[in-house]
Amino acid sequence: VGTTTGYQLAHANIPNIQIAYLPYDFLPCIFIASNRIKPTRCIITEAELWPNLLMTLKLFNIPCSLINARVKNKKGISFWMYKYVFSHLFKLFNTIYTQDQASFDWINTYRLPTTSLTISGSTKTFNVLNKVKVFKKKNLQAISLNHTILLVGSCHPGEFAIYIRLFTTMRSIIPKLKLLIVPRHFGWKKDFIQTCNQYTTSSKIIDTLPSYKTINNLIN
């Protein structure tokens, strides 16, 4: 893990397993850690592209996968860094799973032909799907009208379809259920409208700070 919060969460949710902090991306530190751990495979999430770690894994022929990969539209120095520095690091992975089509297209430009590239969506959705399974097992008759809002916060590009399908399934059980989506990114409106039209789902868009009256009308 790379943060104190991640370390605490790992200890709380993954018992009976040894957990350690990721060493600084300094070649001697990475070599010592690799020699002690002797990994057989490495799985990296999102944009944790540490050069010395990735090159060491490649040197020792240790398969490496990147999951939940997401590449934002970069400008200025960020674009230069991605194009001329980070783009080469994508070539060090054996498999890459992206959150969305845009990230897939960008990485596909720089990856090696031997690198497997797939769009898998965001891994955080699996947590929601597991909760739905538990939700379905409960006594639905005990749910009051005050619990008819499915809130999806910090939604990334490419995830609208996942949550709308989920909402459609749940609404067949709870007819009065409503879905409230709070996108994380800018420029989400076109993607959202297209997805709603694809699934013939009616929607109401609010792109300004709503009043309490507006919110009340939406959820009741």
C-alpha positions as CSV (number, residue, x, y, z in Angstrom):
1,V,0.0,0.0,0.0
2,G,1.1,3.6,-0.5
3,T,-0.8,5.6,2.1
4,T,-1.6,5.4,5.8
5,T,-5.3,5.3,5.0
6,G,-4.8,2.4,2.6
7,Y,-2.7,0.6,5.2
8,Q,-5.4,0.9,7.8
9,L,-8.2,-0.2,5.4
10,A,-6.2,-3.2,4.3
11,H,-5.6,-4.3,7.9
12,A,-9.3,-3.9,8.7
13,N,-10.6,-5.8,5.6
14,I,-7.9,-8.3,4.7
15,P,-7.0,-10.4,7.7
16,N,-4.4,-13.1,7.9
17,I,-2.1,-11.6,5.3
18,Q,1.1,-9.6,5.5
19,I,0.7,-6.0,4.5
20,A,3.5,-3.5,3.8
21,Y,4.1,-0.1,2.5
22,L,5.4,0.3,-1.1
23,P,9.1,1.3,-0.9
24,Y,10.3,4.6,-2.3
25,D,10.8,4.4,-6.0
26,F,14.6,4.4,-5.6
27,L,16.4,1.6,-7.4
28,P,18.2,0.1,-4.3
29,C,15.0,0.2,-2.3
30,I,13.0,-1.5,-5.1
31,F,15.7,-4.2,-5.6
32,I,15.9,-5.0,-1.8
33,A,12.1,-5.2,-1.6
34,S,11.8,-7.4,-4.7
35,N,14.5,-9.7,-3.4
36,R,12.7,-10.1,0.0
37,I,9.2,-10.5,-1.3
38,K,10.0,-12.5,-4.5
39,P,6.7,-11.6,-6.2
40,T,5.3,-13.9,-8.9
41,R,2.9,-11.3,-10.3
42,C,2.3,-7.6,-9.7
43,I,-1.0,-5.8,-10.1
44,I,-1.0,-2.0,-10.1
45,T,-4.0,0.3,-10.0
46,E,-4.9,3.5,-11.9
47,A,-1.9,5.7,-12.5
48,E,0.7,4.3,-10.1
49,L,3.4,4.4,-12.8
50,W,6.6,4.1,-10.7
51,P,9.5,3.8,-13.3
52,N,12.0,1.9,-11.1
53,L,9.4,-0.5,-9.9
54,L,8.2,-1.3,-13.4
55,M,11.7,-1.6,-14.9
56,T,12.7,-4.0,-12.0
57,L,9.7,-6.2,-12.6
58,K,10.5,-6.3,-16.3
59,L,14.2,-7.1,-15.6
60,F,13.2,-10.1,-13.5
61,N,10.5,-11.1,-15.9
62,I,7.7,-10.7,-13.4
63,P,4.3,-10.3,-15.1
64,C,2.7,-7.0,-14.3
65,S,-0.9,-5.8,-14.9
66,L,-2.5,-2.4,-14.7
67,I,-6.1,-2.3,-13.6
68,N,-8.6,0.6,-13.4
69,A,-6.3,2.6,-15.8
70,R,-7.5,6.1,-16.5
71,V,-5.8,8.8,-18.7
72,K,-7.2,12.3,-18.5
73,N,-6.9,14.8,-21.3
74,K,-3.6,16.5,-20.6
75,K,-2.4,19.9,-21.6
76,G,0.9,21.8,-21.4
77,I,3.6,20.1,-19.3
78,S,1.2,17.3,-18.3
79,F,0.7,16.4,-21.9
80,W,4.4,16.4,-22.5
81,M,5.1,14.2,-19.5
82,Y,2.5,11.7,-20.6
83,K,3.5,11.6,-24.2
84,Y,7.3,11.4,-23.8
85,V,7.7,9.8,-20.4
86,F,4.7,7.9,-19.1
87,S,3.8,6.5,-22.5
88,H,6.9,4.3,-22.5
89,L,5.9,2.9,-19.1
90,F,2.7,1.4,-20.5
91,K,5.0,-0.8,-22.6
92,L,6.2,-2.5,-19.4
93,F,2.8,-4.1,-18.6
94,N,1.7,-7.5,-19.8
95,T,-2.0,-6.7,-19.4
96,I,-3.9,-3.3,-19.0
97,Y,-7.5,-2.8,-18.1
98,T,-8.9,0.7,-18.7
99,Q,-11.9,2.5,-17.1
100,D,-13.2,3.9,-20.4
101,Q,-12.8,4.1,-24.2
102,A,-10.8,7.3,-24.1
103,S,-8.1,5.8,-21.9
104,F,-8.2,2.7,-24.1
105,D,-7.6,4.7,-27.2
106,W,-4.7,6.7,-25.7
107,I,-2.9,3.7,-24.3
108,N,-3.4,1.7,-27.4
109,T,-1.3,4.3,-29.3
110,Y,1.8,3.6,-27.2
111,R,1.5,0.0,-26.0
112,L,3.5,-2.9,-27.4
113,P,1.7,-5.4,-29.6
114,T,2.2,-8.1,-27.0
115,T,0.4,-6.1,-24.3
116,S,-3.2,-7.2,-23.8
117,L,-5.5,-4.2,-23.6
118,T,-9.2,-4.4,-22.4
119,I,-11.9,-2.0,-21.3
120,S,-13.2,-3.3,-18.0
121,G,-14.8,-0.2,-16.5
122,S,-14.1,1.1,-13.0
123,T,-13.3,-1.5,-10.4
124,K,-15.2,0.5,-7.8
125,T,-18.5,-0.7,-9.4
126,F,-17.8,-4.2,-8.1
127,N,-18.4,-2.9,-4.6
128,V,-21.8,-1.6,-5.6
129,L,-22.7,-4.8,-7.4
130,N,-21.9,-6.8,-4.3
131,K,-24.1,-4.6,-2.2
132,V,-26.9,-5.1,-4.6
133,K,-26.6,-8.9,-4.1
134,V,-26.9,-8.4,-0.3
135,F,-29.8,-5.9,-0.9
136,K,-31.8,-8.5,-2.9
137,K,-31.5,-11.0,-0.1
138,K,-33.1,-8.7,2.5
139,N,-36.8,-8.4,3.2
140,L,-37.7,-5.7,0.7
141,Q,-41.1,-5.2,2.4
142,A,-39.3,-3.6,5.3
143,I,-37.9,-0.8,3.1
144,S,-39.8,2.4,3.7
145,L,-40.5,5.1,1.2
146,N,-37.7,7.2,2.7
147,H,-35.2,4.8,1.2
148,T,-36.0,5.0,-2.5
149,I,-32.9,7.0,-3.7
150,L,-29.9,5.2,-5.3
151,L,-27.1,7.7,-5.0
152,V,-24.0,7.4,-7.3
153,G,-21.3,9.9,-6.5
154,S,-18.0,10.7,-8.2
155,C,-19.1,9.0,-11.4
156,H,-16.3,8.7,-14.1
157,P,-16.7,8.7,-17.9
158,G,-17.9,5.3,-19.2
159,E,-19.6,4.4,-15.9
160,F,-23.1,5.8,-16.6
161,A,-24.2,2.6,-18.5
162,I,-23.2,0.4,-15.5
163,Y,-25.2,2.3,-13.0
164,I,-28.3,2.8,-15.3
165,R,-28.4,-0.9,-15.9
166,L,-28.1,-1.5,-12.2
167,F,-30.9,1.0,-11.5
168,T,-33.1,-0.6,-14.1
169,T,-32.7,-4.0,-12.5
170,M,-33.4,-2.6,-9.0
171,R,-36.4,-0.6,-10.1
172,S,-38.1,-3.8,-11.3
173,I,-38.1,-4.7,-7.6
174,I,-38.7,-1.2,-6.2
175,P,-40.9,0.7,-8.6
176,K,-40.6,4.0,-6.8
177,L,-36.8,3.9,-6.8
178,K,-35.0,7.0,-8.2
179,L,-31.4,7.3,-9.4
180,L,-29.3,10.3,-8.5
181,I,-25.9,10.6,-10.3
182,V,-23.2,13.1,-9.4
183,P,-20.5,13.1,-12.1
184,R,-17.0,13.7,-11.1
185,H,-15.7,15.0,-14.5
186,F,-16.5,18.0,-16.7
187,G,-18.1,17.5,-20.1
188,W,-20.3,14.6,-18.8
189,K,-23.6,15.9,-20.2
190,K,-23.4,14.5,-23.8
191,D,-22.3,11.1,-22.6
192,F,-25.0,11.0,-20.0
193,I,-27.8,11.9,-22.4
194,Q,-26.6,9.4,-25.0
195,T,-26.6,6.6,-22.4
196,C,-30.0,7.5,-21.1
197,N,-31.4,7.4,-24.7
198,Q,-29.7,4.1,-25.2
199,Y,-31.5,2.6,-22.3
200,T,-34.7,4.6,-22.8
201,T,-34.4,6.1,-19.4
202,S,-36.0,9.4,-18.7
203,S,-33.8,11.9,-16.9
204,K,-33.6,15.4,-15.4
205,I,-30.3,17.3,-15.7
206,I,-29.2,20.0,-13.2
207,D,-25.8,21.7,-14.1
208,T,-26.2,24.6,-11.7
209,L,-26.4,24.7,-7.9
210,P,-29.9,23.6,-7.1
211,S,-32.2,25.0,-4.5
212,Y,-33.7,22.9,-1.7
213,K,-37.0,23.1,-3.4
214,T,-35.6,21.7,-6.7
215,I,-33.9,18.8,-4.8
216,N,-37.1,18.0,-3.0
217,N,-39.1,17.9,-6.2
218,L,-36.6,15.5,-7.7
219,I,-36.6,13.0,-5.0
220,N,-40.3,13.0,-4.1
